[in-house]
Amino acid sequence: MTNYKIVQHKNIWLSVSIFLFVVALVGLITFGLKFGIDFTGGSLLEVNFNSSRPTVEEVEKNLGDLNLGSLTVQPVGEAGMILRFQDSSKEKEELVMGKLGDVTQIRYTAVGPSIGEELKRKAVYAIFWVLAAVVIYISIAFRRVSRPVSSWKYGISALIAMIHDVIITIGVFAFLGKFYGTEINTPFVAAVLTVLGYSIHDTIVVFDRVRENLPRSDEDFTGTVNTSLNQTLVRSINTSMTVILTLLAVLIFGGASIRVFALALTIGIFIGTYSSIFVASPLLVLWEKWGKKA
């Protein structure tokens, strides 16, 4: 079995995490997120051009006099385009179709502003209740572990790791929205919730091994946690890599409509794997050291 000194270098790993967290938080506060029509209200129209496809600039110029509001044009494949604009009326959709010329409509979605605000609120509630439920679950599951770290501290450590994963993932999209115009919609929320589930699964695997090793270990708490990490390290990395490789294939070969979802999962699972190894477990050791000083 490998015996990497992971927990012993906790200050390095936690410093990296704090740096990434602060950068992501600053980006989120400074730039905010570029919300798509699911949250702001508006229209999404996907078409295929039956003849040669015009350039993005030509389409924007052609539709400029319709006052659509924050028009975004995205080429898809060899003949397709996705158009996003704030106006959600059926009349504007028909005017846009007329301006585009010889095209075939693939899909059209219209979302009102009130629905968008409700989706924002529900997305925040969903993430909050997931975080709260996880803390309660871990506290109950580890209720028989009281020495040298109380069961509720396992839950708080997992919560900190999950908040770390969510903020960094969302922060990346704040930068992508600012510099590349990447919008987030409801699939992004699903991706964040999936990341939370994956992250806590990985963390619980490590914590459970710590719980199993504590009664029979001859090492101190730091050594026991480090041994438990080494016992689960290969499994965690292999599992994550297989998922990430699959997601990379979706990113490269998948359609534009699923790309943001796949990218959020790729970033989140990578960060979640890092946090379960280099954040959650070192935090347990810090709890134990602080308890000795108290």
C-alpha positions as semicolon CSV with decimal commas, in nm:
position;residue;x (nm);y (nm);z (nm)
1;M;0,000;0,000;0,000
2;T;0,121;0,351;-0,078
3;N;0,201;0,579;0,212
4;Y;0,199;0,935;0,080
5;K;0,230;1,202;0,348
6;I;-0,088;1,385;0,253
7;V;-0,225;1,506;0,585
8;Q;0,123;1,593;0,708
9;H;0,140;1,858;0,432
10;K;-0,208;1,988;0,500
11;N;-0,096;2,352;0,511
12;I;0,009;2,334;0,145
13;W;-0,317;2,176;0,026
14;L;-0,537;2,406;0,232
15;S;-0,342;2,710;0,110
16;V;-0,406;2,607;-0,251
17;S;-0,776;2,563;-0,172
18;I;-0,802;2,899;0,004
19;F;-0,632;3,071;-0,291
20;L;-0,868;2,911;-0,546
21;F;-1,168;2,983;-0,323
22;V;-1,076;3,352;-0,284
23;V;-1,011;3,397;-0,658
24;A;-1,345;3,232;-0,741
25;L;-1,530;3,438;-0,479
26;V;-1,375;3,764;-0,604
27;G;-1,472;3,674;-0,961
28;L;-1,825;3,591;-0,850
29;I;-1,865;3,916;-0,656
30;T;-1,698;4,130;-0,923
31;F;-1,844;3,985;-1,241
32;G;-2,148;3,792;-1,122
33;L;-2,299;3,518;-1,335
34;K;-2,429;3,558;-1,688
35;F;-2,777;3,415;-1,653
36;G;-2,943;3,257;-1,953
37;I;-3,305;3,288;-2,053
38;D;-3,414;3,022;-1,801
39;F;-3,341;3,276;-1,527
40;T;-3,386;3,614;-1,697
41;G;-3,674;3,536;-1,929
42;G;-3,647;3,546;-2,305
43;S;-3,633;3,322;-2,611
44;L;-3,406;3,052;-2,743
45;L;-3,435;2,972;-3,112
46;E;-3,233;2,702;-3,287
47;V;-3,242;2,681;-3,667
48;N;-3,067;2,505;-3,953
49;F;-2,988;2,703;-4,267
50;N;-3,101;2,515;-4,576
51;S;-2,851;2,704;-4,794
52;S;-2,515;2,849;-4,693
53;R;-2,500;2,967;-4,334
54;P;-2,428;3,340;-4,287
55;T;-2,169;3,465;-4,040
56;V;-2,260;3,566;-3,686
57;E;-2,196;3,931;-3,775
58;E;-2,432;3,910;-4,074
59;V;-2,711;3,762;-3,862
60;E;-2,664;4,023;-3,588
61;K;-2,674;4,304;-3,846
62;N;-2,980;4,156;-4,016
63;L;-3,172;4,134;-3,687
64;G;-3,045;4,466;-3,546
65;D;-3,361;4,663;-3,622
66;L;-3,593;4,420;-3,435
67;N;-3,490;4,544;-3,086
68;L;-3,461;4,191;-2,948
69;G;-3,249;4,287;-2,646
70;S;-2,909;4,127;-2,568
71;L;-2,902;3,912;-2,880
72;T;-2,654;3,622;-2,867
73;V;-2,582;3,419;-3,180
74;Q;-2,397;3,087;-3,156
75;P;-2,306;2,868;-3,457
76;V;-2,381;2,498;-3,409
77;G;-2,243;2,224;-3,631
78;E;-2,205;2,303;-4,000
79;A;-2,544;2,457;-4,077
80;G;-2,709;2,543;-3,746
81;M;-2,736;2,847;-3,521
82;I;-2,874;2,912;-3,174
83;L;-3,016;3,259;-3,111
84;R;-3,091;3,388;-2,761
85;F;-3,274;3,716;-2,705
86;Q;-3,478;3,880;-2,429
87;D;-3,805;3,930;-2,613
88;S;-4,026;3,624;-2,564
89;S;-4,327;3,720;-2,773
90;K;-4,449;3,494;-3,053
91;E;-4,459;3,792;-3,288
92;K;-4,085;3,854;-3,249
93;E;-4,013;3,488;-3,309
94;E;-4,200;3,505;-3,640
95;L;-4,017;3,827;-3,736
96;V;-3,681;3,665;-3,659
97;M;-3,768;3,358;-3,866
98;G;-3,865;3,585;-4,154
99;K;-3,537;3,777;-4,133
100;L;-3,327;3,462;-4,125
101;G;-3,456;3,348;-4,463
102;D;-3,448;2,986;-4,580
103;V;-3,416;2,805;-4,247
104;T;-3,568;2,507;-4,065
105;Q;-3,666;2,560;-3,702
106;I;-3,520;2,294;-3,472
107;R;-3,656;2,423;-3,140
108;Y;-3,802;2,732;-2,981
109;T;-3,828;2,802;-2,607
110;A;-3,980;3,109;-2,443
111;V;-3,950;3,184;-2,070
112;G;-4,122;3,472;-1,891
113;P;-3,930;3,690;-1,638
114;S;-4,145;3,578;-1,343
115;I;-4,067;3,213;-1,416
116;G;-3,699;3,299;-1,440
117;E;-3,699;3,465;-1,096
118;E;-3,880;3,166;-0,947
119;L;-3,620;2,931;-1,096
120;K;-3,339;3,138;-0,940
121;R;-3,503;3,120;-0,600
122;K;-3,568;2,747;-0,622
123;A;-3,211;2,682;-0,738
124;V;-3,071;2,859;-0,428
125;Y;-3,314;2,671;-0,202
126;A;-3,220;2,338;-0,359
127;I;-2,848;2,391;-0,301
128;F;-2,905;2,515;0,056
129;W;-3,121;2,221;0,159
130;V;-2,881;1,971;0,006
131;L;-2,597;2,118;0,212
132;A;-2,806;2,115;0,530
133;A;-2,927;1,759;0,473
134;V;-2,573;1,632;0,420
135;V;-2,450;1,780;0,750
136;I;-2,741;1,621;0,938
137;Y;-2,691;1,285;0,766
138;I;-2,317;1,268;0,840
139;S;-2,370;1,375;1,201
140;I;-2,618;1,089;1,246
141;A;-2,415;0,833;1,050
142;F;-2,102;0,906;1,255
143;R;-2,283;0,951;1,587
144;R;-2,084;0,671;1,754
145;V;-1,757;0,844;1,670
146;S;-1,682;1,083;1,953
147;R;-1,306;1,057;2,002
148;P;-1,089;1,239;1,925
149;V;-1,322;1,434;1,691
150;S;-1,698;1,463;1,751
151;S;-1,940;1,335;1,486
152;W;-2,079;1,681;1,408
153;K;-1,728;1,795;1,314
154;Y;-1,722;1,532;1,039
155;G;-2,038;1,694;0,906
156;I;-1,895;2,047;0,925
157;S;-1,574;1,934;0,752
158;A;-1,778;1,781;0,470
159;L;-1,990;2,098;0,450
160;I;-1,682;2,320;0,418
161;A;-1,547;2,093;0,142
162;M;-1,878;2,110;-0,047
163;I;-1,904;2,489;-0,018
164;H;-1,545;2,500;-0,145
165;D;-1,647;2,288;-0,448
166;V;-1,959;2,491;-0,526
167;I;-1,794;2,834;-0,498
168;I;-1,495;2,737;-0,712
169;T;-1,716;2,576;-0,979
170;I;-1,954;2,873;-0,990
171;G;-1,661;3,115;-0,977
172;V;-1,509;2,961;-1,290
173;F;-1,836;3,033;-1,470
174;A;-1,829;3,393;-1,348
175;F;-1,500;3,435;-1,536
176;L;-1,630;3,240;-1,838
177;G;-1,940;3,458;-1,846
178;K;-1,736;3,779;-1,830
179;F;-1,473;3,691;-2,090
180;Y;-1,646;3,434;-2,314
181;G;-2,016;3,513;-2,268
182;T;-2,094;3,170;-2,122
183;E;-2,450;3,165;-1,989
184;I;-2,589;2,941;-1,718
185;N;-2,935;2,786;-1,727
186;T;-3,122;2,516;-1,535
187;P;-2,889;2,233;-1,650
188;F;-2,609;2,419;-1,470
189;V;-2,803;2,393;-1,143
190;A;-2,846;2,020;-1,204
191;A;-2,470;1,997;-1,261
192;V;-2,393;2,178;-0,933
193;L;-2,626;1,945;-0,739
194;T;-2,461;1,645;-0,908
195;V;-2,120;1,779;-0,806
196;L;-2,240;1,807;-0,446
197;G;-2,357;1,447;-0,453
198;Y;-2,034;1,321;-0,606
199;S;-1,818;1,524;-0,369
200;I;-1,993;1,405;-0,054
201;H;-1,985;1,046;-0,178
202;D;-1,607;1,064;-0,214
203;T;-1,569;1,235;0,124
204;I;-1,784;0,978;0,305
205;V;-1,574;0,694;0,160
206;V;-1,265;0,845;0,323
207;F;-1,444;0,931;0,650
208;D;-1,589;0,582;0,672
209;R;-1,243;0,431;0,639
210;V;-1,123;0,663;0,917
211;R;-1,409;0,541;1,136
212;E;-1,320;0,177;1,065
213;N;-0,949;0,228;1,134
214;L;-0,977;0,432;1,455
215;P;-1,054;0,145;1,699
216;R;-0,774;-0,080;1,569
217;S;-0,505;0,170;1,475
218;D;-0,177;0,200;1,667
219;E;-0,111;0,542;1,510
220;D;-0,215;0,882;1,636
221;F;-0,517;1,051;1,476
222;T;-0,307;1,223;1,209
223;G;-0,146;0,895;1,110
224;T;-0,479;0,712;1,108
225;V;-0,639;0,971;0,879
226;N;-0,338;0,963;0,649
227;T;-0,344;0,582;0,633
228;S;-0,717;0,589;0,556
229;L;-0,655;0,838;0,275
230;N;-0,387;0,619;0,123
231;Q;-0,617;0,317;0,138
232;T;-0,888;0,498;-0,060
233;L;-0,667;0,718;-0,279
234;V;-0,639;0,494;-0,584
235;R;-1,011;0,420;-0,586
236;S;-1,101;0,791;-0,563
237;I;-0,865;0,894;-0,843
238;N;-0,958;0,606;-1,075
239;T;-1,331;0,664;-1,028
240;S;-1,297;1,036;-1,092
241;M;-1,075;0,993;-1,396
242;T;-1,317;0,756;-1,568
243;V;-1,601;1,006;-1,514
244;I;-1,390;1,303;-1,628
245;L;-1,274;1,122;-1,943
246;T;-1,637;1,049;-2,031
247;L;-1,730;1,413;-1,972
248;L;-1,439;1,532;-2,188
249;A;-1,576;1,319;-2,471
250;V;-1,915;1,489;-2,425
251;L;-1,743;1,830;-2,425
252;I;-1,558;1,757;-2,748
253;F;-1,823;1,570;-2,943
254;G;-2,149;1,671;-2,773
255;G;-2,387;1,942;-2,885
256;A;-2,383;2,302;-2,770
257;S;-2,696;2,256;-2,557
258;I;-2,521;2,011;-2,321
259;R;-2,173;2,165;-2,323
260;V;-2,216;2,395;-2,020
261;F;-2,362;2,107;-1,819
262;A;-2,068;1,881;-1,909
263;L;-1,812;2,154;-1,839
264;A;-1,962;2,229;-1,497
265;L;-1,953;1,859;-1,410
266;T;-1,593;1,824;-1,529
267;I;-1,472;2,118;-1,321
268;G;-1,684;2,026;-1,021
269;I;-1,585;1,660;-1,010
270;F;-1,217;1,747;-1,043
271;I;-1,242;2,001;-0,758
272;G;-1,463;1,764;-0,557
273;T;-1,204;1,488;-0,581
274;Y;-0,935;1,731;-0,469
275;S;-1,143;1,850;-0,173
276;S;-1,231;1,501;-0,049
277;I;-0,860;1,416;-0,033
278;F;-0,687;1,746;0,042
279;V;-0,953;1,952;0,224
280;A;-1,209;1,744;0,417
281;S;-0,964;1,500;0,576
282;P;-0,700;1,760;0,672
283;L;-0,980;1,960;0,835
284;L;-1,049;1,662;1,064
285;V;-0,686;1,672;1,175
286;L;-0,713;2,046;1,239
287;W;-1,023;1,987;1,453
288;E;-0,828;1,733;1,658
289;K;-0,529;1,965;1,705
290;W;-0,752;2,258;1,803
291;G;-0,927;2,028;2,054
292;K;-0,595;1,950;2,222
293;K;-0,514;2,320;2,257
294;A;-0,854;2,405;2,401
